[in-house]
Amino acid sequence: MDLNKHEIGDKIRQIRLSRNKTQSEICGDEANISLRQLQRIEAGTSIPKIETLYILASQLSVPVTNFFDSKSNLSKDYLLLKDKLVFLSLYDEQVFIEKQKFIYEQIKHNHFDTLPQKEKDFFYFHQANSDISVNNNILKAKKILKENFCFEKLSKIEFFSINDLLLIKLKLYESIMTSNINDEFDNLINLLISNSVKTIYIEAALVLDCFIIAINAYFKKGNINKVKLLLGISESIMINNKLYHKQPILKMIGAKIRLFYHNEKEKAAKLYNDAINVANNQKNYKLEKKIKKEYQQDLEIYNAYTQLAKGS
């Protein structure tokens, strides 16, 4: 990252104008940043502190790394398509598949040839993640990970990019599908935890995806302490970034903890039903159906175990 104050200031100004925001609207009551301070930053006469950059990134709904990318000249149409790809989990399964296919085609036919390499990598990495989550096809992921994944390199990065997080997500998927929930998996999650406080917007959504994948893996291993830790962090990320489309999943995870680890059947039932209702309100009927099915399966397991315990 090149900390040239003129380039950073100009980039912040460009992004603000593209969002049709005035300086006064960004500063609000000036509790976090004053109007004079923002004017000096945009004019290139002051270098903002890192916490100020996070405030500005949050106000402008962009990753903080966008402020450092002076070479970016991506079209608004492409950036909108990119955002939509990350948030497609809002939709029901058939709608999800159709929308994703449409967006892939739009990017490929209208933007791909002129994209810089890192954006082409985003396209490939996202497709590989989709192949795993939708089709359980790991072949593309293995090839990409072999060519691009390096834990040592990731451990030295201060701010994870979208591509970094897509690679991490691929690695987590691969580890689970190949039953390699080992020290490398744990180290990767710990790295994500330490970096999670620095993520906003799209990156935050991808971190949440990674944590949910990891929670499922740790649940199966019986590592309840890790499950609780990741659930707490995930809930904070969801609230801070208004990623409420993840709320049903997080409520369901909380219900499973109540049911299986605290023997609190009534509290678990409330959380399951809350999760179902939220998914329904969000019109995510695929997720609603999934939670209902898991609730019934979990109840059957819980009741069978309870009867077995009584018999012994």
C-alpha positions in Angstrom: 0.0 0.0 0.0 1.4 3.4 -1.0 0.6 5.9 1.7 0.8 8.9 -0.6 -1.5 11.5 1.1 -2.5 13.2 -2.2 -3.5 9.9 -3.8 -5.4 8.7 -0.7 -7.2 12.0 -0.4 -8.1 12.0 -4.1 -9.3 8.4 -3.9 -11.5 9.2 -0.9 -13.0 12.2 -2.7 -13.6 10.1 -5.9 -15.4 7.4 -4.0 -17.4 10.0 -2.0 -18.6 11.7 -5.1 -19.4 8.4 -6.8 -21.7 7.7 -3.8 -23.3 11.1 -4.3 -22.3 12.1 -0.7 -21.4 15.5 0.5 -18.6 16.1 3.0 -21.2 17.2 5.5 -23.2 14.0 5.1 -20.0 11.9 5.7 -19.1 13.9 8.8 -22.6 14.0 10.3 -22.4 15.4 13.8 -18.6 15.4 13.6 -18.4 13.0 16.5 -15.9 10.7 14.6 -14.4 13.1 12.0 -14.7 16.8 11.6 -15.6 18.6 8.4 -12.3 20.5 8.5 -10.4 17.2 9.0 -12.1 15.6 6.0 -11.4 18.7 3.8 -7.7 18.5 4.7 -7.6 14.7 4.0 -9.3 15.1 0.6 -7.0 18.1 -0.3 -4.0 15.9 0.4 -2.6 18.1 3.2 -3.2 15.5 6.0 -2.7 11.8 6.2 -5.6 10.1 8.0 -5.0 7.8 10.9 -6.0 4.1 10.3 -9.0 4.4 12.5 -10.2 7.4 10.5 -9.9 5.4 7.3 -12.1 2.7 8.8 -14.7 5.3 9.7 -14.6 6.7 6.2 -14.8 3.2 4.6 -17.8 2.4 6.7 -19.6 5.6 5.8 -18.9 5.0 2.1 -19.6 1.3 2.2 -16.3 0.2 0.6 -13.4 -1.9 1.7 -10.7 0.2 3.3 -8.2 -1.2 0.8 -10.0 0.8 -1.9 -8.4 4.0 -0.6 -5.0 2.6 -1.5 -5.7 1.4 -5.0 -4.7 4.4 -7.1 -4.7 2.3 -10.3 -8.3 1.1 -10.1 -10.4 2.3 -12.9 -13.2 -0.2 -12.6 -16.7 0.6 -14.0 -19.6 1.1 -11.6 -21.5 -1.6 -13.5 -18.8 -4.2 -12.8 -18.4 -3.2 -9.1 -22.2 -3.5 -8.7 -22.1 -7.0 -10.2 -19.2 -7.9 -8.0 -21.1 -6.8 -4.9 -24.1 -8.8 -5.9 -22.1 -12.0 -6.3 -20.9 -11.8 -2.7 -24.4 -11.2 -1.3 -26.3 -13.8 -3.5 -26.9 -16.1 -0.5 -29.9 -13.9 0.3 -31.8 -15.8 -2.4 -33.6 -19.1 -2.6 -31.6 -21.9 -4.3 -33.1 -21.8 -7.8 -33.1 -18.0 -7.8 -29.5 -18.1 -6.5 -28.3 -20.4 -9.3 -30.1 -18.3 -12.0 -28.9 -15.0 -10.7 -25.3 -16.2 -10.3 -25.2 -17.6 -13.8 -26.6 -14.3 -15.1 -24.0 -12.3 -13.3 -21.1 -14.5 -14.4 -22.3 -14.1 -18.0 -22.5 -10.3 -17.6 -19.0 -10.1 -16.3 -17.6 -12.5 -18.8 -19.1 -10.8 -21.9 -19.1 -7.2 -20.9 -16.1 -6.7 -18.5 -13.7 -9.6 -18.3 -11.3 -8.8 -21.1 -10.6 -5.4 -19.7 -10.3 -6.4 -16.1 -6.9 -6.2 -14.3 -5.5 -9.6 -13.2 -6.6 -9.4 -9.6 -10.3 -8.9 -10.7 -9.9 -11.9 -13.1 -8.6 -13.9 -10.1 -11.7 -12.8 -8.2 -13.9 -14.2 -10.9 -12.0 -17.5 -10.9 -11.9 -17.8 -7.1 -15.6 -17.0 -6.8 -16.5 -19.6 -9.4 -14.4 -22.2 -7.6 -16.2 -21.5 -4.3 -19.5 -21.8 -6.1 -18.5 -25.2 -7.6 -17.9 -26.5 -4.1 -20.9 -25.0 -2.3 -23.4 -25.8 -5.1 -22.0 -28.9 -6.8 -19.5 -30.3 -4.3 -16.9 -30.1 -7.0 -13.5 -29.6 -5.6 -11.3 -29.9 -8.7 -11.1 -26.3 -9.6 -10.5 -25.3 -6.0 -7.5 -27.7 -5.7 -5.9 -26.2 -8.8 -6.4 -22.6 -7.6 -5.1 -23.4 -4.1 -2.0 -25.2 -5.5 -1.2 -22.1 -7.5 -2.1 -19.3 -5.1 -2.5 -20.4 -1.5 0.4 -19.7 0.9 -0.3 -19.5 4.6 3.0 -17.7 5.3 2.1 -15.0 2.8 -1.3 -14.6 4.3 0.1 -14.4 7.9 2.0 -11.3 6.9 -0.9 -9.4 5.4 -2.3 -6.6 7.5 -5.6 -6.2 5.6 -7.2 -9.2 3.9 -8.5 -8.4 0.4 -11.6 -10.0 -1.1 -9.3 -12.4 -3.1 -7.4 -13.4 0.1 -10.7 -14.2 1.8 -12.0 -16.2 -1.2 -8.8 -18.2 -1.1 -9.2 -18.8 2.6 -12.8 -19.9 2.1 -11.6 -22.3 -0.6 -9.0 -23.8 1.7 -11.6 -24.3 4.5 -13.9 -26.1 2.1 -11.1 -28.3 0.9 -10.0 -29.1 4.4 -13.5 -30.2 5.4 -14.1 -32.2 2.2 -10.8 -34.0 2.6 -11.3 -34.5 6.4 -8.2 -32.4 7.2 -9.4 -30.4 10.2 -5.8 -30.1 11.5 -3.4 -27.6 12.9 -3.3 -25.7 9.6 -7.1 -25.3 9.7 -6.9 -24.0 13.3 -4.1 -21.6 12.4 -6.0 -20.3 9.5 -9.1 -19.7 11.7 -6.9 -17.9 14.3 -5.5 -15.7 11.6 -9.0 -14.8 10.5 -10.0 -14.0 14.1 -7.1 -11.6 14.5 -7.9 -10.0 11.2 -11.7 -9.9 11.6 -11.8 -6.6 13.5 -10.3 -4.9 10.5 -12.9 -6.1 8.0 -16.0 -4.2 6.7 -18.6 -4.5 4.0 -17.8 -7.2 1.4 -14.8 -8.5 3.4 -16.9 -8.8 6.5 -19.5 -10.9 4.6 -16.7 -13.2 3.4 -15.2 -13.5 6.9 -18.7 -14.5 8.2 -18.9 -17.2 5.5 -15.6 -18.6 6.6 -16.5 -18.6 10.3 -19.8 -20.4 9.6 -17.9 -23.0 7.6 -15.5 -23.4 10.5 -18.3 -23.5 13.1 -19.9 -26.5 11.4 -16.5 -28.3 11.3 -15.8 -27.6 15.0 -19.3 -28.6 16.0 -18.7 -32.0 14.4 -15.4 -32.3 16.3 -17.1 -31.4 19.5 -14.9 -28.3 20.0 -17.6 -26.3 21.7 -15.3 -23.6 23.0 -14.2 -22.7 19.5 -17.9 -22.8 18.3 -18.9 -20.3 21.0 -15.9 -18.1 20.3 -16.6 -17.9 16.6 -20.4 -17.5 17.1 -19.8 -14.5 19.4 -17.4 -12.9 16.9 -19.8 -13.6 14.0 -22.7 -12.0 15.8 -20.6 -8.8 16.3 -19.6 -8.7 12.7 -23.2 -9.2 11.6 -24.5 -6.4 13.7 -21.6 -4.0 13.0 -21.9 -4.5 9.3 -25.7 -4.9 9.1 -25.3 -8.4 7.5 -28.7 -9.6 8.8 -29.1 -12.2 6.0 -26.8 -14.3 8.2 -29.0 -14.0 11.3 -31.0 -17.2 10.7 -27.9 -19.3 10.5 -26.4 -17.8 13.6 -29.6 -18.2 15.5 -29.7 -21.9 14.5 -26.1 -22.4 15.7 -27.1 -20.8 19.0 -30.0 -23.2 19.2 -27.8 -26.2 18.6 -25.5 -25.1 21.5 -28.5 -24.7 23.8 -29.9 -28.1 22.9 -26.9 -30.3 22.8 -24.5 -28.6 25.3 -26.7 -26.9 27.8 -29.7 -29.3 27.7 -32.1 -26.3 27.4 -34.7 -27.7 25.1 -37.2 -24.8 25.4 -34.6 -22.1 24.9 -33.3 -24.0 21.9 -36.8 -24.3 20.5 -37.3 -20.5 20.7 -34.0 -19.9 18.8 -34.9 -22.5 16.1 -38.3 -20.9 15.6 -36.8 -17.4 15.6 -34.3 -18.5 12.9 -37.2 -20.0 10.9 -39.3 -16.8 11.1 -36.4 -14.6 10.2 -35.6 -16.7 7.2 -39.2 -16.5 6.1 -39.4 -12.8 6.6 -36.3 -12.5 4.4 -38.0 -14.6 1.8 -35.1 -17.1 2.0 -37.3 -20.1 1.7 -34.4 -22.5 0.9 -32.8 -21.5 4.3 -36.2 -21.7 6.1 -36.7 -25.3 4.8 -33.1 -26.2 5.8 -33.5 -24.9 9.3 -36.8 -26.7 9.8 -35.3 -30.0 8.6 -32.2 -29.6 10.9 -34.5 -28.7 13.8 -36.4 -32.0 13.4 -33.3 -34.0 13.0 -31.7 -32.4 16.0 -34.8 -33.1 18.1 -34.8 -36.7 17.1 -31.1 -37.1 18.0 -31.7 -35.2 21.3 -34.7 -37.3 22.3 -33.0 -40.6 21.4 -30.0 -39.6 23.4 -32.2 -38.5 26.4 -34.0 -41.9 26.3 -30.7 -43.7 26.1 -29.4 -41.8 29.1 -32.5 -42.5 31.2 -32.2 -46.2 30.3 -28.6 -46.4 31.5 
